[in-house]
Amino acid sequence: MAEEVLSTAEDREIALIGKALSNPIRVRMLRFIGAQGAYCGDLTERFGLAQSTVSHHIRILKEAGLIEGEEQGTSTCYRVVPRRCEAVCRLISETLRGAAGLAR
């Protein structure tokens, strides 16, 4: 009988990040937003996507904690969250190093 494998919080975190970065458009949006930020309108114009599609991608990036929104009047400016990105880099690096049996 196979042993049941339970996912840990870390496993779920990596899966959430993986989902956020699994779409090339979201990766491009993340790069475009950067630390300087961007509005939804900037993203629709830059990528030629409908506002609803951009909003969908923004939601997924926000759920992973990679970006955050700051209300500015009637608009929201989205920015990359540097500390979260650093934590993601460490988590993925540690996971892959462990899986490959590499020294940390």
C-alpha positions in Angstrom: 0.0 0.0 0.0 1.4 3.4 -1.0 2.1 5.8 1.8 -0.1 8.9 1.6 1.9 12.0 0.8 0.7 15.1 2.6 1.6 18.5 1.3 3.3 21.0 3.6 2.6 24.7 3.8 6.0 25.1 1.9 4.8 22.8 -0.9 1.5 24.7 -1.2 3.5 28.0 -1.3 5.7 26.8 -4.1 2.7 25.6 -6.0 1.1 29.0 -5.6 4.2 30.7 -6.9 4.5 28.2 -9.7 0.9 29.0 -10.8 1.7 32.8 -10.7 4.8 32.3 -12.9 3.4 29.6 -15.1 2.0 32.0 -17.6 4.5 34.0 -19.8 2.2 37.0 -19.8 2.3 37.2 -16.0 6.1 36.9 -16.0 6.2 39.8 -18.5 3.8 41.8 -16.4 5.9 41.2 -13.3 9.0 42.5 -15.2 7.1 45.5 -16.6 5.6 46.5 -13.2 8.9 46.3 -11.4 9.6 48.5 -8.5 8.4 51.7 -10.3 4.8 50.3 -10.6 2.1 50.3 -13.2 -1.6 50.9 -13.4 -4.1 48.4 -15.0 -4.4 50.8 -18.0 -0.7 50.7 -18.5 -0.8 46.9 -18.6 -3.8 46.8 -21.0 -2.0 49.2 -23.3 1.4 47.5 -23.1 0.2 44.0 -23.6 -2.9 44.6 -25.8 -5.2 42.7 -23.5 -8.7 43.4 -22.2 -9.0 45.0 -18.8 -10.7 41.9 -17.5 -7.8 39.7 -18.6 -5.3 42.0 -17.0 -7.3 42.0 -13.8 -7.3 38.2 -13.8 -3.5 38.1 -14.1 -3.1 40.8 -11.5 -5.3 38.8 -9.1 -3.1 35.7 -9.5 0.2 37.7 -9.0 -1.4 39.3 -5.9 -2.5 36.0 -4.5 1.1 34.8 -4.7 2.2 38.0 -2.9 4.5 39.0 -5.7 2.7 42.4 -6.3 0.6 44.7 -4.2 -1.7 47.5 -5.1 -1.8 51.0 -3.7 -5.0 52.9 -4.1 -4.3 56.3 -5.7 -7.6 58.1 -6.1 -9.8 56.0 -8.3 -6.9 54.0 -9.6 -4.6 51.4 -8.2 -0.8 51.4 -8.8 0.7 47.9 -8.7 4.3 47.3 -7.5 6.5 44.3 -7.1 7.1 43.3 -3.4 10.9 43.0 -3.1 10.9 41.2 0.2 8.5 38.6 -1.0 10.5 38.1 -4.2 13.6 37.6 -2.1 11.8 35.0 0.0 10.5 33.3 -3.1 14.1 33.1 -4.5 15.4 31.5 -1.3 12.5 29.1 -1.0 12.8 27.9 -4.6 16.6 27.7 -4.4 16.5 25.7 -1.2 13.9 23.3 -2.6 15.8 22.7 -5.8 19.1 22.3 -4.0 17.6 19.8 -1.6 16.0 17.9 -4.4 19.2 17.7 -6.4 21.3 16.9 -3.3 23.4 20.0 -3.6 25.1 21.7 -0.7 23.4 24.7 0.7 
